[in-house]
């Protein structure tokens, strides 16, 4: 048992990061508050970081690995992107919440133009429920 120096609660040692006197939940709150306070700094840092040659190389390798591992998904996404560009497919609002910022969700990647339009949050919820059902 260990006492948090921030919230002063007595907690299990597993609820602390190594060599820290703050519990994990207090540390996470402090990190989030710091990010909100200095958001412009972190956004600028991330932009500079993404321009570094080693990051570009890493990203390129990761994208190639994903494409090799998921050729059907990649093919379907490319077909949707081309269909939107050619105006054969029109982006619709999210079917669940109505948000205009929607993404194409494939239930079956073998039917690339048969999509449901979901916003980012609803799309993640959809995949979360799919993952839970398959488990």
C-alpha positions in Angstrom: 0.0 0.0 0.0 1.2 3.5 -0.8 -0.3 7.0 -0.3 -0.7 9.3 -3.3 1.0 12.6 -2.9 -1.7 14.3 -4.9 -5.1 12.9 -3.8 -3.7 11.5 -0.5 -5.6 8.3 -0.8 -4.0 5.0 0.3 -3.8 2.7 -2.8 -2.2 -0.5 -3.9 1.3 -0.3 -5.3 0.0 -1.5 -8.7 -1.9 1.8 -9.0 1.3 3.8 -9.2 3.8 4.1 -12.0 7.4 3.0 -11.2 9.3 5.6 -9.1 6.3 7.9 -8.8 4.5 9.2 -5.7 1.4 10.1 -7.7 -1.2 7.4 -8.5 -1.9 6.6 -12.1 -5.3 8.4 -12.1 -3.8 11.6 -10.7 -0.9 11.4 -13.1 -3.3 11.0 -16.1 -5.3 14.0 -14.9 -2.2 16.2 -14.6 -1.0 15.1 -18.1 -4.4 16.0 -19.6 -4.5 19.4 -17.9 -0.9 20.1 -19.0 -1.8 19.2 -22.6 -4.9 21.5 -22.5 -2.9 24.3 -21.1 0.0 24.0 -23.6 -2.0 22.6 -26.6 -0.4 25.0 -29.2 3.1 23.9 -28.1 2.2 20.2 -28.5 0.5 20.6 -31.8 3.5 22.5 -33.2 5.8 19.9 -31.8 3.8 17.1 -33.4 3.9 18.9 -36.8 7.7 19.3 -36.6 8.1 15.7 -35.5 6.1 14.4 -38.5 8.5 16.2 -40.9 11.6 14.4 -39.7 13.0 11.9 -42.1 13.0 9.0 -39.7 9.3 9.5 -38.9 8.4 9.7 -42.6 10.4 6.5 -43.2 8.7 4.7 -40.2 5.3 5.8 -41.4 6.0 4.6 -45.0 7.1 1.2 -43.7 4.1 0.9 -41.4 1.7 1.8 -44.3 3.3 -0.8 -46.6 3.1 -3.4 -43.9 -0.6 -2.7 -43.3 -1.3 -2.7 -47.0 0.4 -6.1 -47.4 -1.5 -7.5 -44.4 -4.9 -6.1 -45.4 -5.1 -6.0 -49.2 -8.9 -6.4 -49.3 -9.4 -3.4 -47.0 -7.0 -1.3 -48.9 -8.6 -2.1 -52.2 -12.1 -1.3 -50.8 -10.9 2.1 -49.4 -9.3 3.0 -52.7 -12.5 2.2 -54.6 -14.6 4.3 -52.2 -12.2 7.2 -52.5 -12.2 7.0 -56.3 -16.0 6.7 -56.4 -16.3 9.8 -54.2 -13.9 11.7 -56.3 -15.7 10.6 -59.5 -19.1 11.5 -57.9 -20.4 7.9 -58.3 -20.7 7.8 -54.5 -21.9 10.8 -52.4 -20.8 11.1 -48.8 -23.9 11.1 -46.5 -24.4 12.2 -42.9 -23.7 9.7 -40.1 -26.6 7.2 -40.0 -26.6 7.1 -36.2 -26.1 10.7 -35.1 -26.5 12.8 -38.3 -23.0 14.4 -38.1 -21.8 15.7 -41.5 -18.3 14.5 -40.8 -18.8 10.9 -41.8 -16.6 8.0 -42.9 -17.5 5.0 -45.1 -17.9 1.8 -43.0 -17.7 -1.6 -44.8 -19.6 -4.5 -43.4 -18.1 -6.6 -46.2 -14.9 -5.6 -47.9 -15.8 -7.8 -50.9 -18.5 -5.3 -51.7 -16.5 -2.1 -51.6 -19.2 0.4 -52.7 -21.8 -1.0 -50.2 -21.0 1.3 -47.3 -22.7 2.8 -44.2 -21.9 6.4 -43.4 -20.7 6.9 -39.8 -19.0 9.7 -38.0 -15.6 8.8 -36.3 -17.2 8.2 -32.9 -20.1 6.0 -34.2 -17.6 4.2 -36.4 -15.5 3.2 -33.4 -18.5 2.2 -31.5 -19.6 0.0 -34.4 -16.2 -1.7 -34.5 -16.2 -2.1 -30.7 -19.5 -3.9 -30.8 -18.3 -6.1 -33.7 -15.2 -7.0 -31.7 -17.3 -7.9 -28.7 -19.7 -10.1 -30.7 -16.8 -12.0 -32.3 -15.1 -12.7 -29.0 
